[in-house]
Amino acid sequence: MISYIFFSLLLIGAIFCAYRMAETDFKRRIIPDVYLFPFLFAGLLVTTFFTWPITSADAIIGGATGYCLGLVVGFVFERIKKDEKYPPIGMGDIKLLGAGGIWLGTIGLAIAMAISCVLSYIWGFSKKEKYVPFAPFFLIGGFLSLIIIQFLL
């Protein structure tokens, strides 16, 4: 009984942190660590101690994969676009990819990245925006990816 309450509190806290990260990134183009690290820690606790579609081993591999993928993409695009005012991907986005990998695993991370890239491209193209806040689209893609993993895979 107490484990269900703790699990529910972790999920509610993670949803709150995800909402605040998306809202802050959308408004100010920054992902605060005060919401990102509890989101990451809740993902570690959920995948380790509770029944979740992702095993704890896949969560750790997914977290490392997401973080490294973000670093590589950021490094490559920073080298391509040296004259830009802002970096193409921020450290908050890179840490969010790592946290998303913990919640979703490797397959879920790939699905979430595909969905979020398409959604952010559509939004940026329709609004004629050069810089797109990635966190709201990644969190939507992560939620849809979790549904796909749970019910379709």
Secondary structure, DSSP 4 states (H G I P E B T S, - for coil): -HHHHHHHHHHHHHHHHHHHHHHHHHHHS---HHHHHHHHHHHHHHHHHS--SS-HHHHHHHHHHHHHHHHHHHHHHHHH-TT-SS-SS-HHHHHHHHHHHHHHHHHHHHHHHHHHHHHHHHHHHHHT-SS--HHHHHHHHHHHHHHHHHHT-
